[in-house]
Structure formats: structure tokens, C-alpha cells
Amino acid sequence: MNKDIKEIFKVIKKYDTITIFGHINPDGDCYGSSLALRELLRLNFPNKKIYSLAGTLPQFEERLAKQDIVDDEVIKNSCAILIDVSEVERSNDPRVSLAKQIIKIDHHIESKPFYGIKWVDEDSIAACQMVAEFAFTLKLKMNKLIAELLYLGICTDSGRFRYKPTNSKTHRIIADLLDLGVETDSLFKILYLSDESFVKYQALLVSKFKRTEHNVVYCFADVPDYEQFGLKFEQIAKNVNVIGNIKGCPIWCLFTRAPENYIRIEFRSSKINVQQIALKYGGGGHLHAAGARLNDQKDFTLAMKVVEDLDKAAAEFEGK
């Protein structure tokens, strides 16, 4: 048995209260892994108090599950589990630091050491894959809701099973989840459903993107770009793949400025390491999918510096 799984399970059994935290601006994997872990622990430890405080995806709340709301005292008496989060500072809720103990379960490359009990698996495509492995390794009771939450996270983080490191383990886990009754059609209907305003905004991004000398595709999205369609920053900041997978362009990057004057960057690449650029600007992630945040940005001057670094990386790759 994986020693990290064994050690984490031992700690979980010690505590009467468990709180689960995710990362800021949650995606399908953060939402799915946090709630799947909550439901898994509730099912197997009915006498414990288990709460998930990670961010949510509103469109899935009715279909799947909602997050919890608790006061500070609950967190102070709990063991907190950071899931799909590379470091404490990137947690969606700073109250995680109030917990008696913090455990980390994550699949991102660490940008700085986490001193505590952790399980980091960079070969897992999603935190949801790790939660599934945790459950199957320990032979814990599972149900359809847990399976659907895990399927959602693996499916979205893998880009529908297209991105590395999707591997044979990923597909074996997916097969086991499907055996638990996952209804893929209804999940995909929600995933692919778009409002007219959102489609028009995506068309704007396609019309705005630019290309560097060494074929880095990038786009700057400012506040008026999405507010004219009645959209909010949280809805659109991850739309990087709208400008992705263009022939001959190994890197694509979206810079979205928030009303609070910070810029969220989403990096993607088919073959070049973009994680090193994300780290340079205080972010992190995977080799080919990463993110960062530029604070106090009233324009895209610093963002252009990031583009220049990406173009240099692309040029160096061409020269190899």
C-alpha cells in the first residue's frame, strides 16, 4: 500500500472533525475532489463531522452537491485537508491555517516545500484520480454520487482524456467509476451548455488573440470585454482553450484582468514547459498547464513581459 495513503488515513481516523479546502477560482477537479472526499469520508465514518469548504461550480450544485458553511470554531477543532492545492497560500479560504493539523493531497509540482503530512503525485492527471485511488486502495465504500464527482474532475482536468499525464491508471479508474453508475450524458450536457452571451464573448477572444514571432498565441481580456456581455470574471477567466490548439502554435496563454485590478494568467502548451514561466510570476501548476496571478495591474504592461518570456521559451525550444 502507498505509504502516504496509509499515513493520511491514519490521521483522518484520529480526528472527529475534518474540513476540506480547495484552491482559489475552483475548477471541475477542485470542486469534484473536495466534495467526493467529503462524501467518501461521510459514508465510511458516519460518526465524524466532515465539511467541504472548497469553492463551488454553481451549475453543478443541483445535479451533484453543494459546499458547506462553517464557523471558525469548527475549523479550529479540525484536521484540514488541502486538496488540489500546491501550497497553503493558494487555498480558497485563509481560515485553513486555523486547523489543528493540515494534510495535503495534490497532483501539482510543488513550487515550495510543504512541511507536513502530504501525498503529492505528479503522475496523476487530477486530484480526483488520487481520491479514487485512495478509496479503491483502502477498499472504502463508494456510491454513485462519489463516482460522478470523481468522473467530473478527471474528465475536466484531463481535457476529456487528451492531456498528459492521462495514462492507463486513469482509464482503469474511470472504468471502475462507470461501474458505479456514472451518468455521463447528463454531466456532459451541463459541461457543454453555454449561454448566448458566453458564446459571443468567446467569439470576441478569438477575434482579439495575437501571435508572437515564435508562434505563442496570447490574448488580453480586459474588464469591459466581458462586462459588456453581462459576464463576471469568475465565469470567464479560464477560457484559455478557446484560443488553443492552433496548428504550428505550441503555447497559448490568456490574460484576464479582474475588476480588482489583478490579472489571472492561464498557460497551456502542447510540448513546451510553461510551468517554469508560471513559477517566475508567483504561480504554479503542471509542465504543460499552469497559472499565475499578477497583482495591482491597471493595464497589460507586465503581462506583455510574460508574453516575451513565453516567446523566448518557444524560440529556445525551436533551436533544440
N, C-alpha and C positions, 0 to 999 in steps of 0.2 A: 504493500500500500504506500502511496505517496506520503512521505513523512510530513509535508506541510499540511495536507488534508487531515492527517491524523492529529496533528498538534492543534489545528484550528477547531476541530470537532471537540477535542478535549476541553478547550477553553469555553466553547459555547455551552457545553454541559454544566460548567461551573456556575454560570450566571442565570439569575431568574428573569432578567430583562435584557433584551438585545435591541439595539437601534441600528438601522442600516442607512447609510448615506451614499449619495452618488456624486457626480460632477456637475458643475455649472452648465447651463444650457443642455439639458439631458437629450439624448438620442434614444433610438429604439433599444440599444443594448443596455444603456444605463437604466432606463425605465423597466425593461424586461428582467434584467438580472436582479435588481433591488427587490422588485415585487415577487419574483419567483423564489428568491431566497427567503423572503418573509413567509410566503405561503408554505414553502417546504418545511421551515422550522416550526411553524404553527401546527402543521399536520403531524409532525413527528414528536413535538414537545407541546402538547395541548395545555400543560400547566404553566408554561412560560409566557411572559409578555413580550411579544415580538412586534416591532414597529418599523415601517419603512418611511424614511423622511427624505428620500431622494426626489428629484424633480419629476414632473409628470409629462405625459403626452395626452392632452385633453381629448383628442379624437378617439383614443382607445379606452378611456375610463369606463364608459358604459359597456363596452364589449368585453373588457378584461378586468381591470381593478384600479382602485384609487389609492393614493398615498395617504399616510396618516398625519395627524397633527398632535403634537405632544408638548408639554411644558418643559422648562429647563430641568426641573427636579427629576423627571423620568430619565433624561439623558445622563444626569449626574450619577444615577444609580445603575447605569447600564454598561454593557460591553458594546462598543460601537464597531460596526464592520463597514469599512470603506470599500465600495465595490465599483470597479471600472474607473478608478481614480488613481492617478500616478503618485500624487502627494497630497498631504492634508490641506495645504493652502488652496488646492483646486476643488475642494469639497463645495457642494452647493449650499451647505449650511455651516457657518463657522462654529456653531454650538457643538460640533463633533468633538472639539477639544475639551469639553466638559466631562466626557465619559471617563469612567474608571480605567478602562483599557481600550486600545484601538487595534483592530486587526485589519490587514489589507488583503484584498483579493483583486488581482488586476492582471491585464494582459499587455500593458504598455511598457515600453522601455523606460526604466527609471531615469529621470533627469537628476535626481539626487537621492541618496540613500534614505530608506525608511527604517527607523530603528524600532523594531517591534516584531511581533509575530506576523508573518506575511506569506502569501503564496502568489508569486509572480510567474506567469507562463507566457512568454513572448511568442510561443508557437501556437497559442490558441487564438483563433480569429476573433473571438468575442468573450466577454466576461460571462455571458450566458452559457457558452460552451463549458467554461470552468465550473459554473454552478451545476450544470448537468453532470459533468464528470464527478463532482463532489457527491451528488445524490446517488449516482449509479455505483460508484466505488464503495460507498458506505451502505449500499442496499437499503436506502431510505424509502419510505412510502412516497409515491408520487400520484398526481391526478392530472386530469385534462387541463385545468387552468394553469398549473405549473408548466406543463408541457407547451402550452400555447405561448406563454410569456417567454419561455426559453427559445422557442422557434422564432418568434418575432425578433429577438435580439440577435440571434445568429444570422438570420436572413438579412437583416438591415446592415449589420456591421460587415458582412461578407460581400455586400453589394449583390445580393441574390446569388451567392456562392461563386462569385467571379474573382474576388481579391485574395491575395496571399495574406496569411498562411492557411487558407482553406485547404484541408487535407483529408486523408482517409478517416481519421478520427472524427472530424467534423461530420462527415456523411454517415458514419456509423451511429453517432449520437442523434443526428436528425432522424434516422430510421427508427431508433428506439422511441423518440418523441412522437413520431407519426403513429406508432403502435399504441400510444396512449390516447389517440383520438383527436389530434390536432385538426381543426377545420381550416385548411389553408385558404379556401376560396373567400371566406368572409374576412379573413385577415388581410388578404391582398386587395380586396375591394376598398378597405379603409386606407391602406398604404398608397394606392394609386389614385384615390379620389382627390380631385383638385377643384377649387373654386375658380370661377371665370377670372376674377381679379388676380389670382395667383398665376394662372396661365399667362395673362398679359404681362405680369411682372417678369416671368421667366423669359418671355419674348424680348423684353427690354434688356435683360442681361445679355442675351445672345447678340443683340444689336450693338452693345457697348464694349464687348471684350476686345482686347488688343493682343498683339503678338510681338515678342521681342526678337532681336536678331537671331537668337539661338532657339527660337520656337517655344518659348514659355508663353502660355496663354494666361492672361490675367484680366480681371475686371474690378473696377472700383464702384461700389454701390453706396451712394450717399443717402441720408435720411429722406429727402424729398422723392427719391426714386421709388421707394416702397410706400411711403405715406400717401402718395397720390392715388394709390390703389386701395387705400384703407387697410394696409397690412402693417403688422408690428414686427419689430426687429427679431423677436424670438421665433417668428414664423418663417423667416427667410434667410437667416444667417448661415445656414448650412447648404445652400443651393449650389455648391461648387460644381457638382457633376453636370449641371445644365450646360457648362462650357467645357466639359471634359471629353476625353477620348476622340480628339480631333487628329486625323491622320498626320503623322510627322511631328506631333507636339507631345513630348514626354512628360511635361509638367503643366498643370493647370491650377490656378490659385484665385480665390475670391476674397476680396477685402470689403467688409460691410461695416459702415460706421453707424454706431448707435446714437440715439438722442442724447445720451450722457457723455458724448464725446470720447468714446473709445472705439477702436477698430478691431473687429474679430477677423482673424485670418484663417482660412481653410486651405490647406495644401494637399494636393494629390499628385501622384506620379505613377507612371506605368513601369518605370525601371530605375529612376534616379532617387538617391537618398534625400528626401526633403525634411526628414526629422532633424538633421543637423542644423538646418536653417531655422526651424521652429524653436529649437533649443536656444539658439543665439538670441532670439527675441522673447525669451521667457516662457516659451510654450513646450510642447512635447507631443508624443504620440508614437506612431509606427514609422518604419522606414519610408513607406510609400503613402501614408495617410497621417497627417499631423495637423496641429492647430496652434495658434498663438493669439495673444491679445496685446494691442498697443494702447496704453492709457494716455489720456489727455491729448487727444488728436482732433484738432479742428479742421484739418484738411488731410490730404493724402501724400504729403511730402515725405514723411518717414516710410510710408507704405511703398513709395517708389524705390527707396533704398533696399527694401526687402526684395522687390522685383529684380533689382540689379544683382543682388546676391544669388537669386534663383537663376538668372541668366548666366552668371559666371559658373554656377554648378553645372548647368546644361552644356556650356562651352567646354568645360573640363571633361565631361563625360564623352562628348564628341571626339575629343582628342585622344582618348584611350584606344 
